[in-house]
Amino acid sequence: SASSSNSIPEAQLDELARAVETEVVQPLKNRIKDLTAQVQALRQDALALEKRCSSAMPELTSANSHSPEDEEREAVELEATFRSGKTEDAFLRAMRMQTDAKHEDFLGRLCALVPEPDQWLCGDDVGTGESPLGMKAKMLLMLSLAKQLVAKRLDETVFLAKVEWIQELWLAFDFSDKDVEENAPKFCSQLVAELDQVHGDSGAGTEQALRKLKRSLQQAAKMMARD
């Protein structure tokens, strides 16, 4: 009959099914498996970093934990941790503490211990060529400093020092590093968004420094978006 003559042989149907399985279904399964592994790895990294931050900062149980005296004592402890060689731990703890600080600029205290941020961040000051801060710590520090610029009015000297630190951190930041590669585009956009909220109204110098930094970040964000 006509229907029999127009039907596809069973052998061809089997061959078509195998081709779909090989060329479409299996690659999709592999891709899903890869993406699932990447998501799990990112979750583990986030949990590990959160645990590290939490362990670096003791819980503040005193009702007067935000007094100037207590914050000064905590700042001195941070400086001692930094000088002992635990520089990344000190900065991670300072970032956590800064969110609740009422009187002290913990990040500013640590940054002030570094006379040449550009050399220090690259390890050139001690001749090792190894940065004392990992890429994740650099990423978090840039965001923390940017939030400080947004949160309150700073005098020009302090403002310019924080902008310089963000600039030097950015120059020492490798967004192709395996520890930050997945989140680098999102981070860059977030940092630009934070800086867009900053108004360098302490003087012409702050406006110029902020504009230069934002232009550098925006160019990098565009490059990553094209990739």
C-alpha positions in Angstrom: 0.0 0.0 0.0 1.0 3.7 -0.3 1.4 4.0 3.5 3.7 1.0 3.6 5.8 2.4 0.8 6.2 5.8 2.5 7.1 4.5 6.0 10.6 4.8 7.2 12.4 1.5 7.6 13.0 0.5 11.2 16.7 0.3 10.6 16.8 4.0 9.6 14.7 4.9 12.6 17.2 3.2 14.9 20.1 4.9 13.1 18.4 8.3 13.5 17.8 7.6 17.2 21.4 6.7 17.7 22.5 9.9 15.9 20.3 12.1 18.1 21.6 10.3 21.3 25.2 10.8 20.2 25.1 14.3 18.7 22.4 16.0 20.9 21.4 14.2 24.1 24.8 13.0 25.3 26.6 16.4 24.8 23.7 18.1 26.7 24.1 15.6 29.5 27.9 16.2 29.6 27.3 20.0 29.6 24.8 19.8 32.5 27.2 17.6 34.4 30.0 20.2 33.9 27.8 23.1 34.9 26.6 21.2 38.0 30.2 20.6 39.0 31.1 24.3 38.6 28.2 25.4 40.7 29.1 23.0 43.5 32.7 24.2 43.4 31.6 27.8 43.6 29.4 27.0 46.6 32.2 25.2 48.4 34.5 28.2 47.7 31.9 30.6 49.1 31.3 28.5 52.2 35.1 28.2 52.8 35.6 31.9 52.5 32.7 32.7 54.8 34.0 30.2 57.3 37.4 31.8 57.2 36.0 35.3 57.7 33.8 34.0 60.6 36.7 32.3 62.3 38.9 35.4 61.9 36.5 37.5 63.8 35.5 36.7 67.4 31.9 37.4 68.3 31.3 40.7 69.9 29.3 40.0 73.0 29.8 43.1 75.1 27.1 45.7 75.1 29.8 48.3 74.7 31.4 46.5 71.7 31.1 49.6 69.6 32.7 52.0 72.0 35.7 54.0 70.8 37.9 52.2 73.3 36.8 48.7 72.2 37.3 49.5 68.5 40.7 51.0 69.2 41.7 47.9 71.0 40.4 45.7 68.1 42.3 47.9 65.6 45.5 47.4 67.5 44.9 43.7 67.5 44.4 43.8 63.7 47.6 45.7 63.3 49.4 43.1 65.4 47.9 40.3 63.3 49.1 42.0 60.1 52.6 42.6 61.4 52.8 38.9 62.4 52.6 37.9 58.8 48.9 36.9 58.7 48.1 39.8 56.3 45.2 38.2 54.5 43.6 37.1 57.7 43.9 40.6 59.1 42.3 42.1 56.0 39.5 39.6 55.9 38.8 40.3 59.6 38.9 44.0 59.0 36.4 43.8 56.2 34.0 41.9 58.4 34.4 44.3 61.3 34.1 47.4 59.2 30.5 46.7 58.4 29.6 47.3 62.1 32.2 49.8 63.0 31.0 53.1 64.5 34.2 54.9 65.2 37.2 53.2 63.6 38.4 52.8 60.0 39.8 49.3 60.4 40.6 49.0 56.7 42.3 52.4 56.7 44.5 51.3 59.7 45.7 48.3 57.8 46.2 50.1 54.5 48.3 52.7 56.4 50.8 50.0 57.3 51.7 49.6 53.7 53.9 52.4 52.4 53.9 51.3 48.8 50.7 49.4 47.9 51.8 48.7 44.3 55.0 47.0 45.3 53.4 45.3 48.3 50.5 43.8 46.4 53.0 42.3 43.9 55.4 41.0 46.5 58.2 43.3 45.0 58.8 44.9 48.4 60.3 41.7 49.7 61.5 40.3 46.4 59.3 37.2 46.4 57.1 38.3 43.5 54.1 36.7 45.4 51.2 38.8 46.5 50.3 38.6 50.2 46.6 38.7 49.2 44.9 36.1 47.1 42.6 37.0 44.2 39.4 36.5 46.2 40.7 38.7 49.0 41.7 41.4 46.5 38.2 41.2 45.0 36.5 41.6 48.4 38.8 44.4 49.5 38.1 46.4 46.4 34.4 46.2 47.1 34.8 47.0 50.8 36.8 50.1 50.0 34.3 51.2 47.4 31.5 50.8 49.9 33.4 53.1 52.2 33.6 55.7 49.5 29.8 55.5 49.1 28.9 55.3 52.8 30.2 58.5 54.2 31.9 61.8 53.3 35.7 61.5 53.6 38.3 64.2 53.6 40.4 64.4 50.5 43.5 62.7 51.8 41.5 59.7 53.0 39.4 59.6 49.9 42.4 59.6 47.6 44.2 57.0 49.6 41.2 54.6 49.3 40.9 55.3 45.5 44.6 54.6 45.1 44.3 51.3 46.9 41.4 50.3 44.7 43.4 51.3 41.6 46.5 49.3 42.7 44.3 46.3 43.7 42.7 46.4 40.3 46.1 46.6 38.5 47.3 43.6 40.6 44.0 41.7 39.9 44.0 38.8 37.4 40.4 38.1 36.4 41.6 35.0 34.5 42.8 33.4 37.8 40.9 30.1 38.4 39.8 31.3 41.8 37.8 34.2 40.5 37.4 33.6 36.7 33.7 32.6 36.9 32.7 35.6 39.0 35.0 38.3 37.5 32.5 39.8 35.1 29.8 40.1 37.8 32.3 41.5 40.2 33.6 44.1 37.8 30.0 45.3 37.1 29.2 45.4 40.8 32.3 47.5 41.5 31.5 49.9 38.8 27.9 50.2 40.1 29.3 51.0 43.6 31.6 53.7 42.3 28.8 55.2 40.3 27.2 56.1 43.6 30.3 57.9 44.8 30.5 61.7 44.6 34.0 63.0 44.9 32.9 66.3 46.3 36.0 66.8 48.6 37.8 68.6 45.8 38.9 68.6 42.2 41.5 66.0 42.9 39.0 63.4 44.1 36.8 63.9 41.1 39.7 63.3 38.7 41.0 60.3 40.6 37.5 58.7 40.7 36.9 59.4 37.1 40.2 57.8 36.1 39.4 54.7 38.2 35.9 54.3 36.8 37.1 54.6 33.2 39.6 51.8 33.7 37.0 49.5 35.3 34.4 50.3 32.6 36.9 49.4 29.9 37.7 46.1 31.5 34.0 45.4 32.0 33.3 45.9 28.3 36.2 43.7 27.3 34.9 40.9 29.5 31.4 41.3 28.2 32.7 40.8 24.6 34.5 37.7 25.7 
